Amino acid sequence: MVQITLAALMTVPAWMLGGVQAQTQFRLFVVAACATLVCWGICLGRGVSVRPLPAALVPLALALVMVALQTIPLPATVHRWISPRTQRWWQDLAPAATAGSGAADNGSYSASLYPASTRRELYLLSLAIAAFVLGATVLADRVAFSIAGVAIAINGAALAFFGLAQQLTWNGLLFWSIPLTGGGTPFASFVNRNNAAGFLNMCLACAIALSVWGIVHAARETERRPRGARKPSRAGRTNSMLQSGWRTASELGTNALKILARLNFATVAGLLAAGCIAAGIFCSLSRGATLAMLGAAAITLLAAALAGRWRRGWLGPMFVAGLAACLLVGYVGRDDRVKQRLATLLDESARQGDGRLVHWPDGMRAAKDLLPAGSGLGTYRYIYRAYQAQPYTAWFYHAENQYLQTLVEAGLAGLGLLLAALGLTALACWRLLLRAPDPATYALGVAGTFALSSQAIHAVFDFGLYLPANMLLLAAICGAVCGRAARLESPGWRSSDGSLRWPALLVALPPLRPLAASCCVALTGLLLLGGGEARRALAVEAALAEAKHWDLQSLQPIEVLDRCLDGDAVDLANGAEDVEAQLKLAQLWIHRLRAGLVEIIRHEVADGTSEAALWSATDPVHLHGRLQQWTAQHRTAEAAELRQAAPVLENLPPAIRHLRRARALCPLLPEIHLLLAQLTVLAAEDVDNRADLQRVRLTAPSQPAILTRCGLLELQAGRLAQACECWRTSLELAPGQLPEILQVARPGIDLAAHIGELIPASPELILDIVGPQFSAEADGPIRQALLAKAESLVSSCAEDDAQASWLRGRIAMLRNDPRAAVAYFTPALAMRPDETAWRHELAIALKQSGRYPEAQEQARVCTRMEPGNERYDTLLREMIRIQLAPTRPPSGR
């Protein structure tokens, strides 16, 4: 019964979107808890607990303890020693301690910046350890793992076949019926193709082990049979090259026939499954998984060669399986796509455009700052944004590198425990390859080596092991390997003089009944707590399921909002320790407030006012600005009337309550602080929101849209210097924000007087925005002020600097002096002749100066340097047309 349950844990979650949904996780926790109780009950009842425990269980148990400590508020003195940066984050971002937060009333803080998420990760880690223990207890038996390996290989082949079929008939829906609401690049039943390919790599390990078991078993049976006497060779015939070649070919043919003779059902079935699974990995178009598969194959072959036992006879069938995979990829017509995808590994531009390579430096900055204890498991997606150096719209839920994410979330101790667990499991795999007493044990060593090495390599590029499906399968395989190695190693604990042998203790621990019972009780308790947490998360999902698909940027009927904000499920969501659920509830209350104000305003404005205009008038930023303006003008009656409006009194308190609750749970979301900065002024008079806006800048240093909105709030509060600082930072990150900034800044400040404070001190950026944004006559003073600032910045550069000379030429062009621009562009281009864009600007300056033949020659050089560039082709055609015109404009020489 336990074996069937464990096989289901290893195979079924893969077909349920990888087990990421709360409903699936609830079932996994319940099934794992029951299996753990039954398994350990049977073992204790039979006295089997005297069997040794795997040594790899030690770092896993220590990881559980470490993660549990991350959720507990620690005294300030202890916190200052183990995690000083997280203490400062709590102090800067969460001033008030509330129930369920990481801060206690006595000034203690938890090492995790999101304790509730860390607890959820603790429960998932306990689920993985339960699978490891079950694997070490149940699958360490040769027959049990043989059966489980067959099930895993068949499941992998079925998953790969389904992925190929779905890919060939893709209609944009997973399982041809489930929409991809959050996007993604799916394969098979996984939303992310990298996760799917990672799971298939572990299935491939079992398929290879199955075929190896069949080959080794057949080879061993052949070796046991008596061999016939060899015929003596004739010395006189060895000198013939023809006969030597014939003998070599004969030996190769004999070996090939021997290999064919050793093929049995297990070998053929394993090779067929391996070919299908490998084809699925190729067709998933996951570059990281493909590299992991090839690297794991090389490592497994190398380990088998170094072990020196039963290494001959199965390299040929492995080659056949790889060839079958390539033929299957070509048969389904995906070979071109696979080649194109793998070719990007050698494409420099493709690597530079990879979001992971851009993102990893942010994670490294966070890791260095958060040493030694990290920010807490489950916090990466929130904390890394405070260390972003470049703006990008993608929100990385994971680091796409499990070692980096572990270093950020768990610090040096967590990374050390992870590497220790990998190292001890690798040692167990090596011991099985080196000392396996039978083919089944040897095949288990092969499976463990391939699975572990593939996941260790793939972890550099992906986050697949955070999915329950992948996590459970790897944990069970590693548990089986470590459990089997511990049973083989346990008789050699002590040497002849009675002392303990440390190499043996690195594989197996002495059998201790109290330790086994403690593991059983602790794991079962954590699994039950995890099931309860998953059940609550399921209720929260159900409560907010309808609101999740709404467009809260446009007006929704109040009746629809009431339907979502009423009911028992929402009461449960109100108390949920889920920062995103609390933020969503706050947004719903804010939306309801705005909908009520729209109804009031509709009766006060003229007929024909659009819904969009009414909705825009109730924006929290607009309301914040109106209240600040009334306060500055001492119009207290209007401000009091707005604050006492029925929609405000009814909806604002719960909205602020949910926002403060969200801030107490995890203070790393800038949206929380931004909404509080907008709404607290609406709640009471004389509220200073500078602290909230400072928290926005701390948590969103590289998010231009948020900084632009933050600057507007500072301007409305009368803090011009802070507003210009926010906008300047926003423009340094994304110059495209300038139109929006100018739109909100023009009514409030004198741009001509303050434009130097608003624009970053970058001459390139200034010159990029002068022409498109300040070309009208009304913007003449602003234009001249910006050009003067750019000229002063350039004047600090060396006279012979190519960049400075080019910038001076651009300034001259913007001042309508093309002749001076030519004088600057020419030496700059002489120092950097490969700058095609500079040459194009020189051609334009020559054209405006009337030097048409030279302009035509420069344009022709541009088209030769970058063929197909539309701008350069257009300029060249224009210059040719001017040159061929019967009456061309007068020369400007």
N, C-alpha and C positions, 0 to 999 in steps of 0.2 A: 504493500500500500504506500509506504514511504517512497519507494523507488518510483512508483507511478506519479506521485505528487511532485517529486523532484524533477522528473522528466517534463512534467507539465510546466513547472516554473522556468525551465530552460528553453522551452519551445513556444508555448502559447503566447507570452507577452509580445513576441515579435510580430504577431499577426494583429495585435491590438495597438497599432501606432507606436510600438516600442514601449508601451506601458507608461506613457507620460500623463495620461488622464487620471484624475483623482479617483474615479470609480474603479479603474483597473488596479491602481495602487492599493486601494482598500482591500480588494480581493487578494492581492498578493500578500499583504501583511497577515491577513487571517489565515490563508493557506500555509504560509511559512511558519506562523506560530503553532498551528496544529501539528504540522509535520515535525517541528522541533520537539514539541512535547512528546509525541508518539515515539519518535526515534530514540530520544534519550530515555524515555520510560522503558522501552524494550531493552536498551543497552544496560541500564541500571538493574533491571529485573534479571537479566541473564548474566550479570557480572562481567559484561564485555567492556566496562569502563576501565578495566586495567590496561586496555590497549593504549599506546602512547598517543599524545596529542601532537599535531604538527608544530614545529617551532615558528612557522610563519604566523601562527595565531597570536604570538606575543605582540608584534607591532600593530596588528589589527586591533587587539584589545586596548593597547595604549592609545591608539587613534580615537577609539570610542571615549576613553577617559578625557583626552585632550579636548575633543569637540564638546563634551559635556561641560568642561570647565569654561569654555568660551561663552556659554550662555549664563553663567552665574555672575552676579555683580561682585566685584572684588574691591577690597579697600584701596583707597587712592594711592597709598604707598606701594602696594603690590602692583597695582595697575601701572604706576609710573615706571616700574622696573621692567615689566614684561611687555607692555604695549603702550608706550607714552603717546604715540600719535593718535591712537584711537581714543585715548582719554581726552586729548585736546579737541578731537572731532565732536565728542559728546558735549563737552563744555561750550564749544562755539555754536553748535547747531541745535541742541535740545536744552534750553535753559530750565525748563520745568520738568520735574520727574512725575510721571503718571504711572498708573498700574499697567503692567505688561511691557513697560519700556526697559531699555537697557540701563537706566539710571535709577538708583535707589535714593530714598529721602536722606540718607546719611552721607551722601556724596560719593557713594561707590558706583562703579561703572562696570558693565560687562565688557569683556575683550571683543565681543562681536558687536558690530554696528547694526545688526538686525538679528537679535536673539531668536525671534520666532522662526525665521528662515534657517538659522543654524540648527534649531531643534528639528526641523523637518529633514535637514540633511543628516542629522544624527540618526533619525529613524531609518532613512534609506541606507545609511552605512550599516546599521544593525541588520537590515534585510540582506545586504551583501555578505555580511559575516555569517549569518544564519545559513545562507547557501553554501558558503565555504565549509562550515562545520558539517552540514548535511553531506556535502561531497566527500569530506574526509572520513565520515562515518559510514556512508552507504556506498558511494561510488568507488571507494578504494578497493572494494572487492572486484576481482577480475571479471567475473561473469556480469556483475551489475554494470560496470563501465562498458563492457562490450555491448550490452543491450542499449544503454544510454547513448553510446557513440553511434550506433546504427540509427537511433531516433533522431539525433542531432544532425547527422549527415543527410538523412532523408528530408528533414525539415529545411535544411539549407538548400538542398536541390529544389525542393518545391517552392521555396521563397524566391530563388533565383529565376526559376521558370516563370513564376507569376510576374516577377519584375520585368522580364523580357516581354511577356505577353501584354502586360499593361503599357509598356513603353511603345510597342508597335501599334497599339490601338488607343493611344492616349487621347482623352477628350477633355483634359483640364481638371478632372476630378479623381481623387484617390479612391480606389476600389470602384471606379467609374460612377461614384455616387456621392462622395464626401468632398465638399468644396475646400480649397486651401485658403482659409480666411486670413491666415498670417503669412501667406506667401510660402516660399520654399522651393527646393529642387528635389522632388520626391523620387524614390525608387522602391518598387515592391510596396510593402505596407508601411514604410517609413516616410515621414515628411522630408527628412534630410537624407540625401543619397549617401553622404559620408557615413552617417550612422548605420545605414543599411549595409554598406560595404564592409564596415567594421564587424558587424554581426556575422556576415557571410564568411569573413576570414576565420572566425572561430569555428564555424561549421566546416569550413575547408580543412581545418586541423583535424577534426574527427574523421572526415572522409579519408584523408591521407593516412591517419592511424589505422583505419579499418583495412585499407589496402596493404599497408605495411604488415599488419598482423597476419593477413592471409599469405603474403609472400614469405615472411620469416617462418611462419608455421610450416609451409610447404618445404622451404629450404631445410628446416631442421629435420623434417621427416625424411627428406632425401639423404641427408648426411648420416642418418641412423642405418640406412640400408647398406648391406655389404657391397663393396665395389669389386668389379671384376679385375683380373690382372691385366696390366698394361702390356701391350705388344712392344717388344724391343724395337727401337728405331735402328735404321740402317745408316751407319756413319757415312757410307759412300754417297748417300743421296742428299746430305744436308748442304752440300755446296751448290746445289742447283737453285738459282734465284726463283725460277718458275715454280719449282716444287715447294720452296719456302713460302712463296705467296699463296700457293694452293693450300698449304697447311694452315696458314694464318686465316684464310677465308673459311676453311673447314672448322677451325676453332671458334670463329665468330658465329658461324651458322649453328654449331653445337650449343654455344652459350645461348643463342637466341631460342633454340628449341627447348633448352632447359628452362628458360624464363617462361616460355609458353606452357611448358609442362607444369610449372608451378602455379599457374593461374587457377584459382578456384573461385567459388561464388563470392567470398568476402573480398577478394582482390578485385574482381571485375566490378562488383557493386560499388566498392570504394572509388575505383578509378572513374566510373561513370558519374558518380555523384561529384567527385572532385572536378571533373571537366565541366559539368554544368554549373557548379558554384563559381569556379574561376571565370567562366564566361560571364556570369552575372556580375562579378566584381569589375571586369573590364567594361561591361556595358553600363554600369552605374555611372561611369565617367568621373569617378572619384580618384583623383591623382594620388592623394595621400594613402588611400586604401590599396591602390595598385602598387605603390612603392613599398607599403608594409607587407603585402603578399610576397613580392619578389625578395625583399630583405629577409622575411621570415623563412622562405624556402632556402635561401643561402645559409642562414644561421643554422637551420635544422640539419642540412646536409653536412655543414662543417662540424657540428656537434656529434653527429653520427660517425663521421670519419675519425674524429679524435677519440671517441669512445672505443672504436675498433671492434665492435661486436655486431654481427649481422648487418654490416653496412653494404654488403654486395648483393646485387640482385634486384634492388628496388629502385635504382636510379633510372633504369630504362622505362619501367612503367610510369614513373613520375613524368618523364619526358613525354610519354604517350598521352598522359592526362593533360599536360600543358598544350600539346598539339591539338588534342580534341577540343579544348577550350577555344583556341584560335580559330579552328574550323567552324565551330558553332557560332562564334561572333561574325565570321564572314558569311555564314549561311543565312543569318537573320538580317544581314545587310547593315550592320552597325560598325563595320571595320573602319570606314572613313571617319565617322564621328569619334571613334576611340583614338585613331591616329592623330586627329586634329587636337583632341583634348590633351593627350600625352605630349604632343609637340609644344604645348605652352610651357612645359617645364624648362625648356631650353630657350624660351622667348623672353628676353630681358624686359621688354615693355609689358608683357603679360604679368611677369613677376612684380614689377613695380606697381601695377594696378591692382594687385591682390590686396584686399582689405586687411587680411591677417598681418601681412608684413608692415602695413602702416600702423596697425593697432598694437602690435606687440611692444613697441617702445613705451607706449602709455602704461601697459601693464608692468613693465620693468620699473618705471618710475614709481608706480604705486607700491610694488614689492619692496623697493629699497626704503621707501619712507615708512612702511608699516612693519618693518622688522622690529623685534624677532617673532612676535606672536601672530601677526596677520590681522585681518579685519573680520574674521569669522566666516565659516562655511556658508555659502549661499549669498554672499554679499558682493561678489565680483561685479555683477551687472550694474550695481549702484555706485560702488566706490571708484571704479576706474574712470568714470566721467569727470571726477574732480581732478584728474591728472592728465586729461587730454591736452595735447599740444596742437592738434590740427582739427578743424571742424569737419565732421561728416555726419550724414543723416542716419546711418545705420546704428542701431543700438545692439551692441554685442552682449547677448545674454550669457555667453561663456567666452573664455579667452581664446578659444580655438587652439589651445595648447594646455594640456592638463597639468603639466609640470609647472608652468607659469601661474596658472590659476591656483594650484595648491600652494605655491609660494606666497601669493597675494593673500589668500584666505586663511591659511594655516601657518604661515611663517616657515622658519627654518626647521622647527620641530616636525611640522606636518610633512614637509618635503622629505625630511630624513626618514620618517616612518614609512612613507610611500616607497622610497627607494629600498629601504630595508625589507619590506614585504616582497618587492619584486626580486631582490637579490636572493632571499631565502627560498622563494619559489623556484627561481632559476637553478639554485643548488639542488633542490629536490629533483628537478627534471634531469639534471646531469647525473645524479646518483642512479636514477632509473635507467638511463641509457647505459651507464657503466656497469651496473650490477644486476640488471633484470634477470630473474631466474627463468622466465618463460616469455614466449612471444607476446602474450597479452600485456604483460607489464612493460615490455619494451615499446609496444605500440602506444601505451599510455604516456610514456616518456616522450615519444615523438609528438603526440597530440599536445602535451603540455608545452613543449619547446616551441612548436609552431604558434600555438595560440598566444602564449605569453610574449614572444618576440614580435608577433604581428601587432598586438595591442600596444606594446611599449613603443614601437616605431610610429604607429598611427596616432598615438597620444600627442605626438609633437605637432600634429596638424588638425586635430579634431577633439571633440568633447564626447565621443560616443559612449564612454563608460559612465556618464552621468545618467544615461537612459536605463531604466530598470531592466529591460530585456537584455542589453549588452552586459550590464553589470552582473546580473544573476548568472548568465551563461559562463562568463569568465571566472566568477567566484567559484562556481561548482566544479569547473575543470581544474582550476588551481587547487581546490580542496581535495579532489580525487588524487591529483599528483602528489601533493604534500602528505596526504594520509597514507597512500601506498608506500611512499619513501620512508615515512616514519615507522611503518610496520617492518620494513626490510632492515632499517638501521637500528632498531631498538635492541636486538641481542648484543650489539657491539658497543653498548654504552661504556662499559668498564674494560680497562685493559687487564693484562695478566696480574698486575700488582694491585688491582682493586680500585685504581684511580679513574675518575671520569674522563672520557675522551671527548674533547671539545668539538671536533668535527661531527661526531654523532649528535651532540646536543644542538648543533645548528640545523639539524633536520628533524629531530624528534625530542619531545620533552618527556621526562619521567611520568608514568601514569599515576595521576592523583585523583582519587574519587571526589574529594571536596572541590577541586578545581573544575572537574567536569560538571558537577551539580551546580556550581556557581555560574558557569557559562550558560547552562540550561535556563536557570531562573532569570538571569540578567537579560539574555536574548529574548526570552518569551515576554518578559515585561516590556522591553523596548518595542517589540513587534506589536504588542497590543496597544501601546501608546501611539505608535505610528498608525495603526488602523483607525484609532479614534481621531487622530489629526487628519487623516485622509477623508474620513467621513464628514468632518466639519468643513474641510475644503470643498467637498462635493456639494454640501448644502450652500456654501457661499457661491459656488459656480451656478447652481440652479437659481439662486436669488437674483443674480446679476446677468443671467444668460440673455434675457431680452434686451437689457440696456447695453450689452456689449456690442450689439449691431446697430445701435442708433448713431445718427450723425448729430452730435451735440453742438456742432457749429451752426446749426440752423434750428429754428423754432420748432419745438415739439408740443403737442397738446398737453394741457395739464392733466387731463384724464389718463393719458398714457403714463405720465410720470407717477401719478398716484397709484396706478396699478403695480408699478415696480417698487414703490417705496412703502407699500403696505404688506402685511403678512408675517407669518412666523419665521419664514426663511430670512427676511430682512432683519428681524430681531437678532437672529443668529449672526448674520453678517455684521451687525452693529458691534458685536463683541468680538469679532474675529480678529486674530493677530495677523492680519494680512494688510500690508501697507497699501498695496494697489487696490484692494477692495475698499479700504477706507477712503482713498483718494477718489475712487469712482463714485462712492456714495456722496462725498462732498460735492463732486461735480453735478450729480443729479439734483441735489438741493439747490445749488447755485442756478442751475438751469430752470428749476421751478420758480425761484425768486425772479429771474429775468422774465419768465413767461407771465408772471403776475404783474410785473411792472409794465410789460407791453400792453396788457389789457387796460391799465390805468391811463397810460399815455395815449392810447388809441382814442379815448374819449376827449382828450384835451387838444389834439392836433387837428389840422384841417383834413377834410376827407381827401382821399387819393394818395395819402402818404403810404409809401410801399412798406411791405412787411420787413424787407431788408433794412430800411432806414430805422424802423421802430426797434428791430432787434439790435442794430448797432448802437442805438442810444442807451441800451441797458447793459452794454459791455462793462464788466467790473472796472476796467481801466478808465472808461469814460465816466463812470460814476465817481471813481476816485478823483479824477481831475475836476469834476464839477464841485465836489465837496471841498477840495482844496481851494478852488477859486472863490467859493462862497465864504470860506473861512478867512481868506485874505481880504475880502471886501466887507467883512463883518456882517454878512447876510445870514444871521443865525436862524432866522425864521424858516427860510427855504431849506437849510441844512437839517433842521429839526423835523420839518415836514417829511423829507425824504427818509430820514432814519426811523420815523414813526409810521411809515407806510405799512399797511397790513402784510404785503408779500415779504417785506424786509423783516418784520417782527416774527413772522411765522417760519421763514426758511433760513434766515441768516444764522441763528444760534446753532441749529444742527449742522449746518455746513462748516462753521468754524470748529465745532466740537469734533467732527470727523477729521478735519485737517490737523488739529492739534494731536488727536489720537494717532494719526498717521506719522506725524513728526516724532512722537514719542517712540513709535515702533521702529522707525528707520529714518533718521534725519537727513539722508543723503539725496533725496529727490528734490531738485530745485523747483519743480512745479508746486510743491507744497508751500514753500516759503514765498514764492511769487504770489500765489493766491491769498495767503495770509496778509501779505503787504498790501494787496488791493482791498481786501474785505474788512480788515480791522478798523480802518478809517470810517467805513460805513457803519460799524457797530457802535462806536463811541467817539466823542469829541476829544480833541487834543491827544490823539494817538500818534506816537512817533514810530514810523515803520522803517527807520534806518537799519535797525538790527536785522529785520527780515530781508531787506534788500542786500545787506552785506552777506547774509547766508546764501542768497541766490548767487552772488558772485563767487563765493567759495565753492559751491557745488556745481556750478556751470561756467567754469572759466573759459571754455572753448565752444560755447553754443551761441552763435551770433543772434539768432532770433530771440532767445531769452534775454540776452544782454541788451538788445534794442528795446524790448519792452521794459526792462528794468530801468534803462536810461529815461524813458518817458515818465515813469513813475517818479524818478528823482526830479525831473524838470517840473512836473506838476506840484511837487512839494516845495519848490523854490530852491532846490539845491543844484545850481547850474554846473558847478565844477564836477560834482559826482556824475551828473548826466553826461557831460562831455567825456568823462573818463570811460563810462560804460560804452558810449557810442564809438569812441576811438578804438577801444579793444575789439568791438564788434567789427569795425571796418578793417582792422589788421587781420582778422580771421577770414572775413568774407566781404570784399569790396562791393559785392552785389547788394549788400544791405543798404547802400547809400540812398537809393530812391525812397525807401521806406523811412529812413532816418530823417531825410530832408522833409518828407511829408509831415511828420509829427513835430519836427523842430521849428519849421518856418513860422508857425503861429506864435511860438513862445519865446524865441530869442532873436536877436539881431545877428543874422548869419555873417554879415560883413565884418562885424566887430569880434565875433567869437569863432570864426571858421578855423582859425589857426589852432584853437584848443580842441576842436572836434575832429579834425583830420589827423591821422597818424603822421609822425615825422619820417615819412618815407617819400623821397622825391618821385620814385617810380609810381607809387600809388597816387600821389597828388596829380601827376601828369596824366594818369589813366582816367581820372574822373573829371578833370577840368573841362575837356572838350564835350563829352556827352551830357554832363549835368549842368554846366554853367556857360552855355553858348549864347543865351539870350542877352539883349542889351541891358535888361534890368539887372542881370547878374554881373555886370561889368566890374563893380567894386570887389565882389567876391572873387571873380576870376583873377583880377590883378593881385589881390592879397594872396591867393594860393600860388600864383606864379612867383611872387616875391619870396614866399616861404620856400618854395622848391629851389629857387636860385640861391638862397642863403644856405640851404642844406648842401647843395652841390658845390658851393664855393669852398667848403672845407676839404674837398677831395683834391688830389694832386692834379696839376695841369695836364700832365701827360697820361692820365688814366683814361683808358678807352671808354669805360662806363660813364665817367664824368663828362667826357667830350660828347658822347651820344646824348646824354641828358640835357646838356646845354643846347644841343641842336634841336631837341624836342621843344625846349622852352622857346627858342627862337621861332619855330614853326607855329606855336600857339600864339605868339605875338605878331604873327603875319609878317615875318622877316625871313623869307626862304633863302635869300643870299647868305645871311649869317648862318642859317642852318646848314647850308652846303659846306661852309667853312669849318663847321664843327663835325659834321658827319664824315667828311672825307678822311681826316686823320684817325677818327675812331675806327672806320672800316679798314684802314690800312693796318691797324694793329690787330683787328679781328676780322679777317676776310671771309670767314665761314658763317658769319651772322647774316643769314638771308633776310631777316626782318629789318635789320639796319639798312641793308642795301636797298630794300624796297622803299624805306623812308627817304633815303638819299635820292632815289629815282623820282619820287614825288616832289621833293624840294627842287631838283633840277628842272622838272617840268614847270613848276610854278615860277621858276626863275627865267623860263624861256629857253633853256638849254636843252632843246628837244633831242638832238642826236645822242648826247650823253645820257639823257634820261632813257631813251630807247635802248641803248646798250646795257645800262644797269638792269632794266626790266628783263632784257633777254637773258642776262646772266642769272637772274632770279628764277626764271622758268626752267633753265637748265639745272639749277641746283635742287629745285623742288618741282619736278614735273607734275602736272595735274592740279597745282594750287590755283584755285579760281581767281583769287585776288591778283596774283602775278600775271596770269593769262589776260585778265581784263585790262590791266595797265599796259601790257605790251601791245595788245590790239589797239588800244586808244592811241598810243604813241605812233604806231604805224599809220593809223588813219590820219593823224595830224601831219605826219611827214609827207603823206601822199596827197594831202589836200592842196588844191590849186592856190589857194590863198590861206596860208597858215598864220597864226597869231605872230605878232612881231617878237623877235628874239629879245631876251632880257639881258643879253651879255653887256 
